[in-house]
Amino acid sequence: MYEFTIIVPVYNEEENIERVEKELLAYTKIASKKTAILFVNDGSKDKSQELIEAICNRNESFKYLNFKENRGLSAAIKAGFDHIESPLTGYIDADLQTAPEDFNLLLAHIGEFDLVTGVRSNRKDSFVKNMSSKIANGIRRAFTHDGMDDTGCPLKVIKTEYAKKIPMFKGLHRFLPAMILLQKGKVLQVTVQHFPRIAGTAKFGLWNRLLGPLMDCFAYLWMKKKYINYEIKGKG
């Protein structure tokens, strides 16, 4: 029985897939929890799916979901949440700009907290990408008061019972800590490593990193006002 499942959203990452296999397979050997990997192919148009199927055929701990068409990162993460059976889940981007071994840093705190997210130290991105992310994070904090410095960091661990209660919509992957707080959960951020992308191309431009998140903030405020949260005291 797996204790932890890592979701890997994939969209046209054929140049990275076999590296993902190598790095995550190595991580499963040092993981602090028994770990499975779930690829979610978000309608890739390259050879990603062919490579994913080959990987899953030769590795028992690797599974996949294959979307009929491209639906976006939030949809891929949501599909992962919906299909997770382990008590803990997390995700990492297929570009591996964060290190799988850093999951152990996050897992060390998940007992006390319900979501632990990475904060990328010494980011290896372009000036424009870094500045747009800083501005977007500042805007998001002003709306959500979640206290998080880097919600875009693609390295997170979440208790699955909380993840499955998140009503995802496009762009909500930036608001996961805030959505855990709406459930009265506890969140923590931990510094992790960051590396430059060495293969493939980035899927987000200025619109996705700055203007899109600003619009999503208004969607979050609507969600917060309408959000239903309850606990069962007993049943008979």
Steps between C-alpha positions, in 0.01 A plus 500: 500500500646834393512781756578783258416560133678759287291651221702599191298719261632463144441710191738453206799401713646217289852637550463474879294184556781245523695733729188522718495120518866486603473772764172382653605135498813602689285698743275201576809321633573776756146625564393530863158358399424213262443694179309455175507723191193607300558664161208713378543560129312820423429428132862510381548511123857366500629154601446555873223241531699233317791556736274508807342164410842342455610632839188370674542160335848457649437659841231365731482821704431720193144550370339748261184684402471619140268792420302494176597864440704777661314640804772689690715455808222543755295228328800265499559554871129459575489170307796383703327592826187314387691177433740495796452219753799563727453716813752756371534657158731751341608623163805603304535648153638283220769761426671400829601852593444380856669194652299186589723436803365822651167324548660351812542853639128561454392157624690561825237762591179353358400334827437835666384681186245423230690656209874562479623695200845575372647848467755516219834639621736676259261455206664417167243675280511808279466849649155543342378167634632568848356852519160402361483215755591733788233749395240226452581351842465843662160554339384154602611548863306828513184316394541173692711593807651150474848620601665297226798641307507261203176316430622437144770267628432162335591298807225438755377233739134491608296269715275328248184549705549876462604483134183313402282775652652776284245615237749563221456751220745633242784678674422360845833316516640840610259507796549158656626635838206742513257218424645292783457798734133518398472145635653620830815308415858602583758592237877539505766607250848346489800616295590265212753493218435643155670429168484638145287317245738289291256356244162578349329840505313691770120484472427835670557852372451844654119469478499171692738623768363849562172606340335159519565461875356848562172393341512172693516697826147627438386144432658398830311772689174372351599145594587606856159664545316193369727228638333224701703346780366253756611229741297192595463472876328165486268277300265215567 
